[in-house]
Amino acid sequence: MVDLTHFDESGQAHMVDVSAKPVTSRTAIARGHVKMTAATYAVMTDGSAKKGDVLGVARLAGIMGAKQTSNLIPLCHPLPITKVALELTPDASLPGVVIEATVKTTGQTGIEMEALTAVSVAGLTVYDMLKAVEKTMEISGIRLLMKEGGKSGTFEAE
């Protein structure tokens, strides 16, 4: 059986004690996408969305989401985030937008949840900005692509 660090010996959820871990540079990259109809894609890319710049607002929301991760996910540590960068790339073949977040810290625990949260919040914001046009948009494919730093070293998704 795999030991899950967020549970104590009696099976109760707890915040992991990272006080003895060394401070290291850590990076995580996550990706996901929002799929929509061609008509909604056109509204997103031609700038005619009634709420304004869809991708610009979603980028800011993703940055803000990364910074709020420990307030949203109960057992996440608050981390000193040193970088959050989001790329929102329109993709006519979906049609939709691909969202990629890179988040960095120098700390005692990983930054994966912040990268995943950034992508999730940016995707939800795209949905919010365009829901008047289409309510059937699909937010999916959210996953960790890469993490580096810390005791477990580097992980890269296939």
C-alpha positions in Angstrom: 0.0 0.0 0.0 1.3 3.5 -0.9 1.8 5.8 2.1 -0.3 8.9 1.6 1.4 11.9 3.3 -1.8 13.8 4.1 -3.1 11.1 6.5 -1.6 10.3 9.9 -1.2 6.8 11.5 -4.9 6.7 12.4 -6.1 7.7 9.0 -7.0 11.3 9.9 -6.3 14.1 7.3 -3.5 16.5 8.4 -1.2 19.1 7.0 2.2 17.6 6.3 5.1 19.0 8.5 7.7 20.3 6.0 9.7 22.2 8.6 12.7 19.8 8.4 12.8 19.8 4.6 15.4 21.9 2.8 14.4 25.0 0.9 14.9 24.3 -2.8 14.0 25.9 -6.2 10.8 24.3 -7.5 8.9 24.6 -10.8 5.7 23.1 -12.1 4.0 23.2 -15.4 0.3 22.3 -15.9 -1.9 22.3 -19.0 -5.6 22.0 -19.9 -8.0 23.3 -22.5 -11.5 24.7 -23.0 -13.3 23.3 -26.0 -16.1 25.3 -27.6 -18.1 25.6 -30.8 -16.6 27.3 -33.9 -19.0 30.3 -33.4 -17.9 30.8 -29.8 -14.2 30.4 -30.8 -14.8 33.3 -33.3 -16.3 35.5 -30.6 -13.3 34.7 -28.3 -10.7 35.4 -31.0 -12.3 38.4 -32.8 -12.7 40.4 -29.6 -16.4 40.7 -29.8 -17.2 39.1 -26.4 -19.5 41.4 -24.4 -17.4 41.0 -21.2 -14.2 42.1 -22.9 -10.8 40.5 -23.5 -11.5 36.9 -22.7 -7.9 35.6 -22.8 -6.4 38.7 -21.0 -8.9 38.4 -18.1 -8.4 34.6 -17.9 -4.7 35.1 -17.7 -5.0 37.4 -14.8 -7.5 35.1 -13.1 -5.1 32.2 -13.4 -2.4 34.2 -11.8 -4.7 35.2 -9.0 -5.9 31.6 -8.6 -2.3 30.3 -8.2 -1.8 32.8 -5.4 -4.9 31.6 -3.6 -4.3 27.9 -3.8 -3.7 27.3 -0.1 -7.0 29.1 0.6 -8.9 26.8 -1.8 -7.2 23.4 -1.2 -7.5 22.5 2.5 -4.1 20.8 3.1 -1.9 22.9 0.8 0.8 25.0 2.4 0.9 28.8 1.6 4.0 29.2 -0.6 6.1 32.2 -1.5 5.4 32.2 -5.2 8.2 33.7 -7.3 6.7 33.4 -10.7 3.3 32.6 -12.4 3.1 32.7 -16.2 0.1 31.6 -18.2 -0.1 31.1 -21.9 -3.5 31.0 -23.4 -3.3 29.8 -27.0 -6.3 29.8 -29.3 -6.5 26.5 -31.2 -8.9 26.3 -34.1 -8.5 22.5 -34.3 -10.3 22.1 -30.9 -11.9 24.6 -31.4 -11.0 26.4 -28.2 -8.0 27.5 -26.1 -5.1 25.7 -24.6 -4.0 26.9 -21.2 -0.5 26.3 -19.8 0.7 27.6 -16.5 4.3 27.7 -15.2 4.7 28.4 -11.5 7.9 28.7 -9.5 8.9 29.0 -5.8 11.8 28.6 -3.5 10.4 26.6 -0.7 10.1 23.4 1.3 7.3 21.8 -0.7 6.1 21.5 -4.3 4.2 24.0 -6.4 2.2 21.5 -8.5 -1.2 22.4 -7.0 -0.6 26.1 -7.8 0.0 25.3 -11.4 -3.0 23.1 -11.6 -5.2 25.7 -9.9 -3.9 28.4 -12.3 -5.0 26.4 -15.3 -8.4 25.5 -13.7 -9.2 29.1 -12.7 -8.2 30.4 -16.1 -10.4 27.8 -17.8 -13.4 28.6 -15.5 -12.8 32.3 -16.4 -12.9 31.6 -20.1 -16.2 29.8 -19.5 -17.6 32.7 -17.5 -16.6 35.2 -20.1 -18.3 33.3 -22.9 -21.2 31.5 -21.2 -23.7 34.0 -22.7 -22.7 32.7 -26.1 -22.4 29.0 -25.2 -23.2 27.0 -22.1 -21.9 23.6 -23.5 -18.2 24.5 -23.4 -16.0 21.8 -21.9 -13.0 22.4 -19.6 -10.8 19.3 -19.7 -7.4 17.7 -20.0 -6.1 19.5 -16.9 -2.9 17.7 -15.8 0.6 18.2 -14.6 3.2 18.2 -17.4 6.4 18.7 -15.4 7.7 19.3 -11.9 11.2 19.7 -10.7 12.9 20.3 -7.4 12.6 18.8 -4.0 13.3 15.3 -2.8 11.4 13.5 -5.5 13.3 15.2 -8.3 12.0 15.8 -11.8 8.8 14.4 -13.2 7.8 14.8 -16.8 4.5 13.5 -18.2 4.6 11.3 -21.3 
